[in-house]
Amino acid sequence: MGKVAAKLKVMPESPEIDLDELQHELEDSLPEGAKINGFKRDDVAFGLVALLPTVIVPDDAGGTEAVEEAFTEVDTVESVAVENVGRI
């Protein structure tokens, strides 16, 4: 069974969101079998910073859908988008 690495773009609801706390909430929300392999940050505009986690999921897990849904359910997340996906 292979694995898939995906870079996601997670937009917080506002610039006032504590990004360190949001990172912990995202890690806690991961479905079973998925793990985060690091975060980057991207300055978007007007003080808003997006988190760019790289998520590793098993190839048979249906892609990144479960992770996207879990991240979307975090209260302070405005949106989640897939930036890049590849097999590892």
C-alpha positions as CSV (number, residue, x, y, z in Angstrom):
1,M,0.0,0.0,0.0
2,G,1.4,3.4,-1.0
3,K,1.0,6.8,0.6
4,V,-0.1,10.1,-0.7
5,A,1.3,13.5,0.3
6,A,-0.9,16.5,-0.1
7,K,-0.2,20.2,0.6
8,L,-3.4,21.9,1.8
9,K,-4.2,25.6,2.2
10,V,-6.1,26.3,5.4
11,M,-7.6,29.8,5.7
12,P,-8.4,30.9,9.2
13,E,-11.6,33.0,9.8
14,S,-9.7,36.1,10.7
15,P,-6.3,37.6,11.2
16,E,-6.8,37.5,15.0
17,I,-6.8,33.7,15.0
18,D,-3.8,32.2,17.0
19,L,-2.1,30.2,14.3
20,D,-0.1,28.0,16.8
21,E,-3.4,27.0,18.4
22,L,-5.0,26.4,15.0
23,Q,-2.1,24.1,14.1
24,H,-2.8,22.0,17.3
25,E,-6.5,21.9,16.5
26,L,-5.8,20.7,13.0
27,E,-3.4,18.0,14.3
28,D,-6.0,16.8,16.8
29,S,-8.7,16.7,14.1
30,L,-6.9,14.3,11.8
31,P,-8.6,11.1,10.8
32,E,-7.0,7.8,11.7
33,G,-4.1,6.9,9.5
34,A,-3.3,10.5,8.5
35,K,-0.4,12.5,9.8
36,I,1.0,16.0,9.3
37,N,4.5,16.3,8.0
38,G,5.1,19.9,8.7
39,F,3.5,23.3,8.4
40,K,4.4,26.4,6.4
41,R,2.7,29.8,6.5
42,D,1.7,32.0,3.6
43,D,1.0,35.8,4.0
44,V,-2.3,36.3,2.1
45,A,-3.4,39.9,2.6
46,F,-4.2,42.5,5.2
47,G,-2.5,40.5,8.0
48,L,-4.3,37.2,7.1
49,V,-1.9,34.2,7.1
50,A,-2.8,30.8,5.7
51,L,-1.5,27.6,7.1
52,L,0.0,25.1,4.5
53,P,0.2,21.7,6.2
54,T,1.6,18.8,4.3
55,V,-0.5,15.7,5.1
56,I,0.4,12.1,4.5
57,V,-2.5,9.7,4.0
58,P,-2.6,6.0,3.0
59,D,-3.3,5.6,-0.8
60,D,-6.4,3.5,-0.1
61,A,-8.0,6.0,2.2
62,G,-9.9,7.8,-0.6
63,G,-7.4,10.6,-1.0
64,T,-7.6,13.7,1.0
65,E,-11.4,14.0,1.4
66,A,-11.5,12.8,5.0
67,V,-8.7,15.2,6.0
68,E,-10.4,18.1,4.2
69,E,-13.7,17.4,6.0
70,A,-11.9,17.1,9.4
71,F,-10.1,20.4,8.9
72,T,-13.3,22.2,7.7
73,E,-15.1,21.1,11.0
74,V,-12.5,23.1,13.1
75,D,-14.3,26.2,14.4
76,T,-11.8,28.8,13.4
77,V,-11.2,27.5,9.8
78,E,-12.8,29.5,7.0
79,S,-11.8,27.2,4.1
80,V,-9.6,24.3,3.0
81,A,-8.2,23.8,-0.5
82,V,-5.8,21.2,-1.9
83,E,-2.8,22.9,-3.4
84,N,-0.8,19.9,-4.5
85,V,-1.0,16.0,-4.3
86,G,1.5,13.3,-5.1
87,R,2.3,9.7,-4.4
88,I,5.3,8.9,-2.2
